[in-house]
Amino acid sequence: MTVDIPLLVALEAEDRELGEPIGRYPQAINKILVLLFRGYGALFGMTFVFTVYGGSKAGDPAALLAGAVLLGLTVGMVLLGERIRRNRAFYLYPEGVVATWGTGHIAGAARWEDIRLYWGTMRTGWNGFGPLRDEYRLVADGRTVLRHGEPADSGPGLIMRQLSDAKRTPVLARLLRSGEAVPFGPLTAIGAEGLVYRQESLPWATIDHIRVIPPYQLSVRPGLTGISSQGRRFLIRSAKVPDLQALIQLASFMKMAPGFFSEET
């Protein structure tokens, strides 16, 4: 599939060595913004009609001048909405992501190994009656590169999780092997020791599983991550834990390969 890549995006991807593009995806909020600006355009358009009609009947030149301004605002709002629809997007690459503003300029870009991916699931619709929806936030150097939402386990969000997991897991494993404390939101992973949560120590060998728990039907509560250790269960909002899938893999690996830290790096 051929992906239409703007020049600014292509140059950014080349500078960061992100590889060949996987796809271009409109940002989730685009539909709302386009409808908003079209609504403003319709409002200014109706005001223009009434102003020009009333001014022409009264022979008021000021009303005609105001009508010209309103016409300009009408066209401007419609064009601005179209510009957002055309330019506001994000581009996925094997090695990273690039996001653009409605102007077409770069909003953010980073390589996957430098991105902390936050992923949470929530129910949509009135009183949580609707289907599940995934919400994503990509952070690099303390700055949000991209926010995105879509139906659960589908579309570019699923691709982002897979790419992030593949690139971030080795990076985090090296940090843990070096003995560094690695923060995962409210959790902290400490080398060969295990996880720490609210001053509770959870050695790797005692962690039975870390599991993502989606929201129940008719629940407005967000999705949770459950940690089971020696009969204890800890529940944390999934959206607060960066690199969640990498953490799940690492916890399983640390339990199965305790000698990992005793080998020479």
Phi, psi and omega in degrees: 000128179278130181253126179281109185249120176299156184300316182298321179292317180299319179293319179297316180295323179293318180299324182267359178056057184272351179090196181279142183295141175269318181183161175249135184224130177293146179287146190300328184280354184305316183300318180294315181296317180297314178299321180298311182289327175293323176296316176300318180298317179296320179297312178296324180296316179295320178297322178300313182299312182294322181293313181294319180297312180293321180292323180291324179290324181272351183067033183265110180294329179297323179293322178294322177296316177298324178297321179296319178297316180296323177297318178297319178295321179300309180297319181298317180296317180295317180294323179295318177298319179293324179295319177296315180301323184278325191253331187280107187202176169225152187236123181265139178229159178302330184252000181174195184218148175230132178241148182234152174281176175295339177281347184095351179283161183288123177270330179181153179201146180193161174273152185301323182292344179259358185260133170259118185261120175260132185220123178224156181243141180218161174272145178253176177083173182295125177058031177073024183276343186277184181286171180285148179224134176267136176242131184239146171220123180254124185237133175222132181056038178074009183237137178287119179275323186201142167241139183207144176223147182194167176305146188302139173054048180210168170061204184295335178300316178296321177296317179300317179298317181294316180293316180298315181300316182295325184269325185279326184303312178297323179297313181292325178296319178295320178297316179295321181294331178281356178092005181286151171275123184249117180283138172235068184065238180286350178260152173228126176263129183238102174036233182280354187283308182140208181257152172236129178224116181051048178068007174267126179269128181237089179303147182306317185295339183266353183278112181289315178193159169239121191229138175277128182246109180290159178296145177287158175302142181064026177244133178264002178285147180286166178296151184239160171246124181257131177246122180252126182212114176050048177082354178263150180228128180243133181245130183226143175297123183302323183295347179268353185253107178287154177054045187298315182293325176295320178298317179299316179295317182295318180299318179295319181293317182298326180288323183276337184231068182297338180282359182305322185276346181272348179282157178287137180274000000 
